[in-house]
Amino acid sequence: MIANLLESTVMELTHKVEEFYASAYMANKTEYYYFKELVSCILGSSIRFEVAQSYLDQMEKMGFLDYEDALLNIDKYENNVMSVLSSPTALYRKYRYPKSKANYISRTINSLYGQGITLCSLLKANDSHFDARKAVMERAVGIGPKQASLFLRNIGHSEDIAILDKHVLNYMRIMKISKKLHVDVSGLKCYEKNEGYLISYSNKFNMKLSVLDTAIWIVMRTYQRECIA
């Protein structure tokens, strides 16, 4: 009964999600835009979406998304970012991992721009979305397969890779999409196996993977909040 209700709700929502992506992918794809989205994914790992976005906005207001300026004194930059993440924003009192995430961001800047690599050039050199995901994971510190997939989705690079967060995985479990579902998807091999199961599920409905897993995420967040309440 619950499985049928969740599935029908997801399917009803897919039309609105498709409209959203059609407009979102019209964004101007500058290097700054790519870097901002990558920082958003670093901040969002193991952190509630709204909290991560609030601190990303704070970083941007204070000019801490300027990766070229950061390279002039990377240690000072890291301390400044840690200070921002340790302070309250207008909406939230604190961020959970200020020290480690500031370190991840500064090391990512070094790994990319410090080596003369841009995200634009990285994506051009890796046409396949699977190769692009691996390349992002190799260069961006603190980014696993889920966050790398989210980055590529957010910038409109690929609609054919899944964002397997806890909400989507829970939906897959409830729907019994596969008997071999992996709970731990921190490794790329297990991640891609689960991704394959969701791809097969999306093909049944002739639906884009990006549209389907976004609709699942929205529905499951609401469902799980109501269950807790």
Phi, psi and chi 1 to 4 in degrees:
 res  aa     phi    psi   chi1   chi2   chi3   chi4
   1 MET       -  -51.1 -175.4   70.8  174.0      -
   2 ILE   -63.5  -41.7  -69.4  175.4      -      -
   3 ALA   -59.9  -44.9      -      -      -      -
   4 ASN   -63.8  -41.2  -69.2  -22.6      -      -
   5 LEU   -65.5  -44.4  178.0   61.0      -      -
   6 LEU   -63.2  -44.4  -72.4  173.3      -      -
   7 GLU   -63.8  -43.7 -173.6  173.1   68.1      -
   8 SER   -66.2  -36.3   62.2      -      -      -
   9 THR   -66.6  -41.4  -53.8      -      -      -
  10 VAL   -60.4  -46.4  165.4      -      -      -
  11 MET   -64.2  -36.6  -64.2  -53.8  156.1      -
  12 GLU   -65.1  -32.4  -74.0  173.6   13.4      -
  13 LEU   -81.5  -18.8 -172.0   60.5      -      -
  14 THR   -60.6  -30.9   54.1      -      -      -
  15 HIS   -65.0  -42.3  -59.2  -66.8      -      -
  16 LYS   -68.2  -37.9  -70.1 -175.5  178.1  179.4
  17 VAL   -64.1  -41.1  172.2      -      -      -
  18 GLU   -62.2  -40.3 -159.0  157.7   17.7      -
  19 GLU   -64.8  -39.6  -70.6  173.1    4.7      -
  20 PHE   -61.7  -47.7  166.5   77.1      -      -
  21 TYR   -64.9  -35.4  -83.3  126.8      -      -
  22 ALA   -60.3  -36.9      -      -      -      -
  23 SER   -84.6  -37.4   59.8      -      -      -
  24 ALA   -64.7  -33.8      -      -      -      -
  25 TYR   -78.9    3.5  -72.0  165.6      -      -
  26 MET   -85.5   -1.0  -63.5  -62.7  -72.4      -
  27 ALA   -61.5  150.8      -      -      -      -
  28 ASN   -72.6  118.2 -174.3   20.3      -      -
  29 LYS   -89.1   75.2  -52.6  -60.9  174.9   62.7
  30 THR   -91.1  167.7   62.9      -      -      -
  31 GLU   -62.9  -38.0 -176.9   65.4   24.2      -
  32 TYR   -60.2  -43.0  178.4   88.2      -      -
  33 TYR   -60.0  -45.4  169.3   81.4      -      -
  34 TYR   -62.6  -45.1  -72.5  145.3      -      -
  35 PHE   -65.0  -41.1  179.9   66.2      -      -
  36 LYS   -59.5  -43.0  179.4 -179.1  176.1 -179.6
  37 GLU   -66.7  -35.5  -70.0  -61.9  -28.8      -
  38 LEU   -67.4  -43.4 -174.8   60.4      -      -
  39 VAL   -61.8  -39.3  171.8      -      -      -
  40 SER   -57.7  -40.5  171.8      -      -      -
  41 CYS   -71.5  -36.1  -68.6      -      -      -
  42 ILE   -64.5  -45.9  -66.4  173.0      -      -
  43 LEU   -66.5  -30.8  -68.3  176.3      -      -
  44 GLY   -83.3   -7.6      -      -      -      -
  45 SER   -69.1  119.5 -179.3      -      -      -
  46 SER    64.6   19.6  -57.1      -      -      -
  47 ILE  -128.7  142.7  -64.2  -68.7      -      -
  48 ARG   -59.1  138.8 -162.2  152.7   55.1   91.4
  49 PHE   -51.2  -48.5  171.5   77.8      -      -
  50 GLU   -64.4  -36.8  -66.2   84.7   -4.2      -
  51 VAL   -66.2  -47.2  176.3      -      -      -
  52 ALA   -59.6  -42.4      -      -      -      -
  53 GLN   -66.2  -36.5  -71.3  -57.2  -60.7      -
  54 SER   -62.6  -41.5 -178.7      -      -      -
  55 TYR   -76.5  -30.3  -81.2   91.3      -      -
  56 LEU   -63.0  -44.5  178.3   69.8      -      -
  57 ASP   -59.6  -40.3  -69.0  -16.6      -      -
  58 GLN   -65.7  -41.4 -167.7   76.4  -11.4      -
  59 MET   -61.5  -42.4  -78.4 -176.8   63.2      -
  60 GLU   -65.8  -42.6 -175.4  168.3   34.9      -
  61 LYS   -59.0  -34.6  -75.5  177.4 -173.9  175.2
  62 MET   -92.3    5.9  -61.4 -176.1   73.3      -
  63 GLY    78.9   19.6      -      -      -      -
  64 PHE   -93.6   19.7  -66.9  143.4      -      -
  65 LEU  -106.9   11.6  -66.7 -179.2      -      -
  66 ASP   -87.1   93.0 -173.3  -22.4      -      -
  67 TYR   -69.6  -29.3   44.5   85.3      -      -
  68 GLU   -69.1  -43.3  -68.4  179.6  -18.3      -
  69 ASP   -65.6  -36.8 -172.0   56.1      -      -
  70 ALA   -60.1  -36.7      -      -      -      -
  71 LEU   -66.1  -21.1  -79.9  172.8      -      -
  72 LEU   -66.2  -31.7  -61.6  175.9      -      -
  73 ASN  -155.1   83.2 -168.8  -25.8      -      -
  74 ILE   -66.4  -32.4 -161.0   68.8      -      -
  75 ASP   -67.8  -42.3  -68.7  -26.5      -      -
  76 LYS   -64.6  -41.9 -179.0 -179.5  177.8 -177.8
  77 TYR   -58.4  -47.3  171.0   80.9      -      -
  78 GLU   -60.2  -42.2 -176.4  175.4  -33.3      -
  79 ASN   -64.0  -38.2  -73.2  -28.0      -      -
  80 ASN   -65.7  -42.5  -74.1  -22.4      -      -
  81 VAL   -65.8  -41.4  171.6      -      -      -
  82 MET   -60.7  -38.3 -175.3  170.7   67.1      -
  83 SER   -63.4  -41.7  178.5      -      -      -
  84 VAL   -63.3  -45.9  171.7      -      -      -
  85 LEU   -71.0  -19.2  -61.5 -179.5      -      -
  86 SER   -88.8  -10.0  -59.1      -      -      -
  87 SER  -102.6  156.7  -56.1      -      -      -
  88 PRO   -72.8  150.5   24.6  -32.1      -      -
  89 THR  -101.8 -175.8   65.7      -      -      -
  90 ALA   -65.1  -23.5      -      -      -      -
  91 LEU  -110.1  -27.5  -61.6  174.6      -      -
  92 TYR  -132.2  148.1  -62.4   98.5      -      -
  93 ARG   -75.9  -38.6 -125.1  176.7   47.9  167.7
  94 LYS  -161.6  162.4   63.4  177.4 -178.4  177.4
  95 TYR  -105.0  143.6 -178.4   87.1      -      -
  96 ARG   -72.5  -34.7  -78.6  174.5   62.6 -165.6
  97 TYR  -127.0   62.2  -50.3  110.4      -      -
  98 PRO   -62.0  -43.0   21.3  -31.8      -      -
  99 LYS   -69.1  -49.6 -174.0  174.8 -179.4  179.3
 100 SER   -68.1  -39.6   60.8      -      -      -
 101 LYS   -72.4  -34.8  -66.1  -58.1  178.4   71.7
 102 ALA   -62.5  -39.5      -      -      -      -
 103 ASN   -65.8  -42.1  178.8 -104.3      -      -
 104 TYR   -60.6  -43.3  -68.1  167.2      -      -
 105 ILE   -67.0  -44.2  -66.1  168.0      -      -
 106 SER   -66.1  -39.1   68.1      -      -      -
 107 ARG   -68.9  -33.3  -74.0  165.5   61.5 -165.1
 108 THR   -65.7  -41.4  -64.2      -      -      -
 109 ILE   -59.9  -44.1  -70.1  173.8      -      -
 110 ASN   -63.5  -41.8  -98.2  -29.4      -      -
 111 SER   -67.4  -29.3  177.3      -      -      -
 112 LEU   -96.7  -80.4  -73.5  164.9      -      -
 113 TYR   -68.2  -29.4  -51.8  107.4      -      -
 114 GLY   -67.7  -19.5      -      -      -      -
 115 GLN  -106.0   11.0  -56.2  -59.9  -44.1      -
 116 GLY    74.6   21.8      -      -      -      -
 117 ILE  -108.9  137.3  -60.3  167.4      -      -
 118 THR  -111.5  161.8   65.0      -      -      -
 119 LEU   -66.8  -34.8  -72.0  165.0      -      -
 120 CYS   -59.3  -47.4  -73.0      -      -      -
 121 SER   -68.7  -34.5   65.1      -      -      -
 122 LEU   -63.2  -42.4 -167.0   73.4      -      -
 123 LEU   -71.0  -37.5  -64.8  171.6      -      -
 124 LYS   -65.7  -33.3  -76.7  179.9 -178.3  177.2
 125 ALA   -78.5  -10.8      -      -      -      -
 126 ASN  -131.1   83.0  -65.3  -84.0      -      -
 127 ASP   -64.6  -42.7  -69.5  -24.0      -      -
 128 SER   -65.8  135.7  157.2      -      -      -
 129 HIS   -66.3  -27.1   47.7  -97.8      -      -
 130 PHE   -69.9  -42.0  -65.9  113.0      -      -
 131 ASP   -67.1  -38.9  -70.3  -19.4      -      -
 132 ALA   -63.3  -39.9      -      -      -      -
 133 ARG   -63.4  -44.9  179.3  162.6   58.9 -168.8
 134 LYS   -62.1  -41.5  -72.2  179.4 -176.4  176.6
 135 ALA   -64.4  -40.6      -      -      -      -
 136 VAL   -65.6  -42.1  169.9      -      -      -
 137 MET   -63.0  -34.7  -71.3  171.9   63.2      -
 138 GLU   -71.9  -34.1  -73.2  169.3    0.1      -
 139 ARG   -94.8  -33.2  -73.0  -73.3  169.6 -176.3
 140 ALA   -92.3  123.6      -      -      -      -
 141 VAL   -80.4  135.8 -178.2      -      -      -
 142 GLY    81.3   14.3      -      -      -      -
 143 ILE  -112.6  119.5  -70.1  -76.8      -      -
 144 GLY   -99.8 -171.4      -      -      -      -
 145 PRO   -61.5  -36.1   15.0  -27.0      -      -
 146 LYS   -66.3  -48.4 -176.7 -169.2   78.8  173.3
 147 GLN   -69.3  -34.9  -64.8  -56.7  118.2      -
 148 ALA   -64.7  -39.5      -      -      -      -
 149 SER   -65.5  -40.8  -59.3      -      -      -
 150 LEU   -62.8  -42.6 -180.0   60.3      -      -
 151 PHE   -58.4  -49.7  167.5   69.2      -      -
 152 LEU   -64.0  -35.3  -65.9  173.4      -      -
 153 ARG   -67.6  -46.3  173.6   78.0   58.5   79.0
 154 ASN   -62.1  -33.6  -73.7  -10.6      -      -
 155 ILE   -89.8    1.3   63.7  172.7      -      -
 156 GLY    77.3   20.9      -      -      -      -
 157 HIS   -78.0  -32.3 -173.1   75.1      -      -
 158 SER  -155.2  138.4  177.1      -      -      -
 159 GLU  -107.8    6.8  -64.8 -176.5  -77.9      -
 160 ASP  -111.0   15.7  -58.9  -43.3      -      -
 161 ILE  -121.3  148.5   50.1  178.9      -      -
 162 ALA   -96.0  150.7      -      -      -      -
 163 ILE  -107.4   96.8  -58.5  165.3      -      -
 164 LEU   -93.9   78.6  -58.4  178.3      -      -
 165 ASP   -90.0 -177.6   78.8  -26.6      -      -
 166 LYS   -62.9  -30.9   63.0 -178.8 -179.8  179.8
 167 HIS   -69.2  -44.3  -59.0  -63.5      -      -
 168 VAL   -67.9  -41.0  174.9      -      -      -
 169 LEU   -64.0  -37.4  -70.4  170.8      -      -
 170 ASN   -66.0  -39.5 -164.0   26.0      -      -
 171 TYR   -62.3  -44.6  177.9   86.0      -      -
 172 MET   -60.9  -36.3  -67.1  172.6   72.1      -
 173 ARG   -68.7  -45.9 -179.7 -175.1   58.7   78.2
 174 ILE   -62.4  -40.4  -68.4  171.2      -      -
 175 MET   -79.8   -6.0  -62.5  -55.3  -59.8      -
 176 LYS    53.2   47.8  -62.1  178.6 -179.5  176.6
 177 ILE   -64.3  -31.7  -73.2  176.0      -      -
 178 SER  -153.0  144.4  173.3      -      -      -
 179 LYS   -77.5  -13.4  -66.8  178.8 -179.7  178.7
 180 LYS  -106.9   26.5  -60.4  178.5 -179.4  178.7
 181 LEU   -62.1  132.5 -160.9   65.0      -      -
 182 HIS   -93.0  127.7  -65.0  -90.5      -      -
 183 VAL   -75.4  -42.2  176.7      -      -      -
 184 ASP   -92.5  111.4 -178.3    5.3      -      -
 185 VAL  -116.8   27.3  -70.0      -      -      -
 186 SER   -71.2  -26.0   56.2      -      -      -
 187 GLY   -91.2  145.0      -      -      -      -
 188 LEU   -63.7  -36.3 -172.1   56.2      -      -
 189 LYS   -62.4  -50.1 -172.9  175.7  179.7  179.9
 190 CYS   -67.2  -36.3  -70.9      -      -      -
 191 TYR   -59.7  -47.5 -168.7   96.9      -      -
 192 GLU   -68.4  -29.2  -71.0 -177.6  -17.6      -
 193 LYS   -65.9  -47.8  -76.4 -175.1  177.9  179.2
 194 ASN   -63.6  -38.1  -83.5   12.1      -      -
 195 GLU   -59.2  -40.8 -174.1  175.4   53.2      -
 196 GLY   -61.0  -39.0      -      -      -      -
 197 TYR   -64.0  -40.7  -56.8  143.3      -      -
 198 LEU   -71.4  -33.6 -166.9   62.6      -      -
 199 ILE   -62.0  -44.0  -71.2  171.4      -      -
 200 SER   -61.6  -40.0  -62.4      -      -      -
 201 TYR   -64.5  -43.7  179.1   73.0      -      -
 202 SER   -66.5  -33.7   68.3      -      -      -
 203 ASN   -65.6  -28.5  -71.6  -19.2      -      -
 204 LYS   -61.2  -31.3  -79.5  172.1   45.7 -179.1
 205 PHE  -104.1    6.1  -59.8   97.7      -      -
 206 ASN    52.6   49.6 -165.9   27.2      -      -
 207 MET  -124.4  144.9 -169.0  173.2  -64.8      -
 208 LYS   -63.3  137.6  -71.4 -179.4 -179.0  176.3
 209 LEU   -60.4  -39.4 -173.3   58.4      -      -
 210 SER   -61.7  -41.7   58.8      -      -      -
 211 VAL   -68.5  -43.8  171.8      -      -      -
 212 LEU   -64.7  -51.5  178.2   64.1      -      -
 213 ASP   -71.9  -24.8   71.6   12.5      -      -
 214 THR   -69.5  -42.9  -58.8      -      -      -
 215 ALA   -63.2  -40.6      -      -      -      -
 216 ILE   -60.3  -46.4  -68.7  170.9      -      -
 217 TRP   -57.7  -45.7 -178.4   76.8      -      -
 218 ILE   -64.2  -47.4  -66.2  169.0      -      -
 219 VAL   -65.7  -43.9  169.4      -      -      -
 220 MET   -70.5  -33.0  -69.1  -57.2  -66.6      -
 221 ARG   -61.0  -45.6  -85.8 -170.8  102.5 -154.4
 222 THR   -65.8  -44.4  -56.3      -      -      -
 223 TYR   -61.2  -45.9  168.1   69.9      -      -
 224 GLN   -71.8  -31.0  -71.8  172.7  -14.2      -
 225 ARG   -65.9  -40.3  -79.0  175.7  178.4  172.2
 226 GLU   -68.3  -34.1  -71.2  176.6   -6.0      -
 227 CYS   -66.0  -41.2  -75.5      -      -      -
 228 ILE   -66.8  -42.1  -67.5  172.0      -      -
 229 ALA   -67.4      -      -      -      -      -
